[in-house]
Amino acid sequence: MSASDLTVSETLLAWYDRHARSLPWRSPPGEPPPEPYRVWLSEVMLQQTTTAAVAPYYAKFLALWPTVQALAGAEEPDVMAAWAGLGYYSRARNLHAAAKAVTAAGGFPDTETGLRTLPGVGAYIAAAVAAIAFGRRAVVVDANVERVVTRLFAIETPLPQARRAIRERTDSITPDTRAGDFAQAMMDLGATVCTPRDPRCLLCPLAGGCEGRATGYPARFPVKPAKKAKPQRKGTALWIERGGAVWLVRRPGTGMLGGMRALPDDGWSARGDGTGAPAGDWRDAGTVRHGFTHFDLELAVLVSPSEEPAGEGQWWPVDRLEDAGLPTLFAKAAARARAGRD
């Protein structure tokens, strides 16, 4: 690059001071950082989830549990129910476990190494919290930063093999001061200017030294391997209703949708189909489809007013079903069942 590493950071920080996004978990440039709880909570929620999707959940969690101590004292089923619809439910279980660990320790660790000891906190979250909440110099690399850096340095190696080079290049331009603002500036640049398709290079403060732009086709970075077709799985969900209540079960604590309330099903998983329709008095209410990260699921919905539920569970009032915190898949199935029974 023709510009020095110092020029990259100074230029980007000057841009950020003028164009920083206003987000509920962020302090404006130049102001004291948010408390670590808010930074950590937002970063956990933002893993593989958009800002628009996270914002209402973030507000809801702060309203229910305004401090890490309050979250630590919550019941896990309540945390899981509040998380319902946000996906990747292991994040919610780890969030609750980490809140307990932080409370027991008397506060958040203020280094990457210390933060990595918390349940569910990997390299990215540890770096982000250390930089944004505690002002530590840390190399923060999310999907937006990956895109900016691969274009800035025209990194030809495909993902995921390129990630070591991306981290090294990000390290080379991360300043010793204002590391948190720099990380957020990189995220904002990727989210608003250096976008996946049709990057807005004419608005980019780093365009003059961008090697990807110099190739004439910056949008081809980062280079990605060809996508593999996701497998298709099939399963069955059961709606058993009595006296205005539906039978709900709690899924095992680990595995798909672990710990969440759900309709009984036939044991489908990411590895294979379920066992299919059980014997008995069942009526077909239709099918719902849902996409998971590694597979797609087609779920048949069967309704019965007379079958006896098996195993442990609870009768939940149908008119309060929204309070059960069903994950999106089973909320879809419940809606199909309610439509199919009428």
N, C-alpha and C positions, 0 to 999 in steps of 0.2 A: 504494500500500500504506500501511496505517496505521503499520506498524512501520518504523523506520529501517533503512537498509542495515546499519549497525553492529549493530543488534539481530539481524538475520538471521544474520550470521556468528557473533556471540557465542552466540546460541541454538543454532545448529547444531553448533558446536564443543563446547559443553557436552554436547549429546546424544551426539556422537561419542565423547567421553571415557568415556561410560558404556556405549555400545552398539556400538563398533567391531567389525566382523567380524574374526575371527582367520584370516588368510590366510598361506600359506607365504612369500609375497614381501613381506610387510608388517611393519613394526615397530609395536608397540602405541603408542597416543598417549603423548607425553611422552618416549619413548625415542629415541636417535639413529636416523636413517634407515638403511635397508638400503644396502649398497654399490650404486653406480650400475648395475653389471652385472646385478644381480638385478632391479632396478626395470625396466630397459630390456628384459631378456629376458621378463619377465612381461607388459609392455605390448605387445610385439610379438605374443606368443602370444594375448593377450586380444582382439586386433582381430577383431571379428565372430565370437567364439568364447566360449562360456560358461565361467564360473569352474570348474564341475565338470569340464568337458572338459579344461581347461588343466592342472589340478593335477597329474595323473600325468605329463604331458609335461614340465612344469617340473621335477619331481623327477628325471626321467630325464636331462634335459639337464644339470642340475647334477651328477648322479652321473658322467656321461660327461665333462663339461667344466666343472669347478668355477670356472674363471676365464675372463675374456674372452680372455686369452692362449691358454688351452687350446683354446677354441673356434676362435680364429684359426688354430691349427695343425692343426685337424682336416681330413680329406679331405671335399670337398663331398658325394660320394656317401654318406658315413657320416652327415653332417648331414641330408641329404634322407631317408635311411632312418629315422633317429630321429624325424623329423617326420611320417612316413607315418601317415595317418589324421586328422591335425589340419586338413588342408585349406588352401586358399589358399597354394599351394606357393611362390609368389614371395616370401612372407615368409621362408621358410627360406633361399633363395638370398641375399636381402638381409641376413638376419641374419649369415650367414657373411661376406659382403663387408664389412659394417659392423664386425664383430669384427676383421677384418684392418686396417681403417682406424683403429680405436681403438688397436689394439696398435702400429701404426706411429707413431701420434701420441704415444704414451706415456700415454694415458688418455682418458677421456671428456671432451668439451667440457662446460662447466658452465652454458651459457646456451642459451636456445631457438634463437638464431641459429646457434650452433655446432653444436648437435645436429641441426639441419635439414640440415647438410651430409653427414650419414651416410646411406648407402644404405637406403632403405625407411623413413626417419624423416620423417613429415609433421608437420603442425601439432599434432595431438593428442598424439602420442608425445613430441614435443619439449617441449611444455608440461608433460606429466605427469612426465617424467623431471626436468626443470628444477625443478619444484615439489616433488616427493616426495623425490628423491635429493639435491638441492642447496639446497632451501629458498628458491628464487627465487619471487617473486610472478609467477605465470603463470595465464592463464585456461584452465582445463582443461574441455573439453566433450566428453563421450562420450554414448552413447544414454541412459544413466541421467540424466545432467545435463540433457540436452535435455528429457526428460520432466518433471523437477522444475521447471525454469525456465519452461517453457511453461505449466505449471499455476500456479506461483506468481504469474506475471504475466498469466495468461489471454491468451496470445499467439494470436490468431485466424488469423494468416497460416499457410497450409499449408506443410509441409515439401516440398521443401528450401528454398523461398524464405525461410522464417522463420529460417534459420540465422544470418544477420547480426544480426538482432534478439536472438536467443538469446545470441549471444556478447556483445553489448553489455550485456544484462541480467546475464549471469554476471559480466562484468567489474565491474559496478556493485556487486555484493555480495561480491566476492572480497577478503579482508582483506590488508593489507600483510604481516602476520606469520602464520605457520602456514598458508601457502597450500597446502602439501602435504596437511596434515591436513584442511583445508577441502575440497579436491578429493576426497579419499577419503571424507569425510563425505557429500558430495553423491552420490557413487557408491553408498555404502551406503544412503542414504535412498531412492534410486531402486530399488535392488535388493531392499530388505526392507520398505519402507513405501509409498512412492509407486510402486507396481507398475503395469505396463501395464493390467491389468484389476483391478477391485475394489480401488482404493487404500485403504489402512488409515488414513484421515484422522484417526480418533480417537486414533491413536498418534503422529501426526506433530507434531514440535516446532514446525513452521512453519504449522500449520493456521490459527491465528488471523489471520494476514495473507495467507492464500492466496486470490488472486482467482479461481482456477479452482474452488476449493471453494465460493466464494460464489455461483457460477453454478448450483450444485446438481448439476452433472454434470462433475466434474473428469476423469473417465476419457476424455472426448472429446478431451482435449489429450494430446499434440500432434496438431494437425489434419493428416491425411495424405491425399494424393490417392488416387483409386481405383486399385487394383492392376491392372496389365495382365497378361493371361494369358501365361505363359511358353511359348515355342515348344517343340515336341517334336522331338527329333532321334533318328535311328536309326544304329546302327553295328554292327560285328562285331568280336569279339575271337577270337584263334586260340590254341588250346592244342596245342602240338606237343611230344610227350613221347617220349624215348628212354632206355632203360636207367636208369629212375628219376630222370631229369632233365628239366626243362621249359625251352624256349627263351624267354629274356627279352630284351627290347631296352631301350635307354635313350631316353626321349623327348627331343625337342629341348630345348635349354636355355631357350627362351622359349615362351610359349603355354600351352595347357591342360596342367596337371600337368607342367610343364617340368622336365627333369632327372631325373625319377623313373624307376625301373625299372618295367617294365610288360609285359603280354602284347602281342604284335604285334596291330595292328588295321587297319581299312580306311580310315583317314584321316578319321573323323568329326571335327566341330569344332562350336563354338558357332554357326557360320554356316551349316552344312549337314550333310546326312547323309553317311555313308561310301559307299564304292563297292559294298558288299554282299559276299556270299559269294564267295570266289575259286574258281576251278576246281580240281578235285582230289578226293582221297579224304577227305571231311570228314563227321563225324557231328554232328548237332545235339544239343547238351547242354542247351539251354534258353535262357532270357533273364533278364537282370538289369536292374533299373531304378535310376537314380541321379539325384538332383536337384542341379544346379549353381545358382549364383546367378541366372543369366540364362536358363537353359534346362533342360529335363529330357531325359534320355537313356535310350533303350531299347537295350540292347546284347545282341545275339545272341552266343552262345558256341558255337564250333565246335571239335571235337576231332579230331585225326588222329595215328595212330601211325606214319605212313609218309611224310608230306609233308616236303620239304626246306625248312628255314627260309631266308628271303631276307634279305640285308643283314647289318649288323653286330649282334651280340648275344652272349649267353653261355648255356651250359647251366647251369642252377641245380638242385641236388638238391631233389627234391620234398619230401623229409622235412625240409628246412630252409627251406622257402618263407617261413615267418614271418620269417626273418632278412633277406629281400630288401627289406623296407620297401616293399611294394606300396601305392600309394594305395588308398583304400577302394573305389573303383569296380573296380579290377583284383583286389583281394582278394575281392570278391564274385564276379567272373567266374571266378577260380581255384577258389573253393569250388564253384561251379556245375559247372565242368569236371571236377573231381575226383569229384563226385557222379555226373555223367553218364557217366563212363568206366567206373564199376564195374558 
